Amino acid sequence: MKYDINLFKETKVAQTTPSSLKITRIIAGFFILILLISVAFSFVEKNNYQTRVSQLQDQQSKLVSSLNQYKSRYANVALLNNRVASTNKILSQRLSYDKVLKVILSQSSDQLVFTNLDIQTKTVSISVSSTSLTPINSFTNNLKSLVNKKNTFSSVSQNKLNYDQISNTYSVTLNLYLL
């Protein structure tokens, strides 16, 4: 068997000259210096960051403690806002009787005296009196004309018509049914 067979090619290792070795060492030293500066800068920034985080946490805890004193006031304000919203809802849903009363009063005359007024959900009951039947008749006819116009009332009905001989007055009770 032959032992002198060489399966690997022989390569010559280039001899480095002292000047190229010196340049390589300078470059390596430069990169190590940059690496050391970067590590030092990172360490300083980490310390600054931790200091800033602790300051912000202290500030946060102070703000939370100062806000805790307003917790009961906030609850009261929330309760008041809820009540105002509920009141607004009720006011927007309820019927406006002042318009109905204005319409009724606009149909009356100075000779009429209102003796009773009862307002229910869809019904208004009115009692009026006068010394003559003419203003009562005029008032009733005016209200009936509003029913024909479909303005405010759907119908008008007369419950009672009385005459008081002692006071010499007529009185009538009318039921007005709202639209």
Secondary structure, DSSP 8 states (H G I E B T S, - for coil): --S----S---------HHHHHHHHHHHHHHHHHHHHHHHHHHHHHHHHHHHHHHHHHHHHHHHHHHHTTHHHHHHHHHHHHHHHHHHHHHHHS--HHHHHHHHHHT--TT-EEEEEEE-SSEEEEEEEESSHHHHHHHHHHHHHHHHHTSSEEEEEEEEEEEETTTTEEEEEEEEEE-
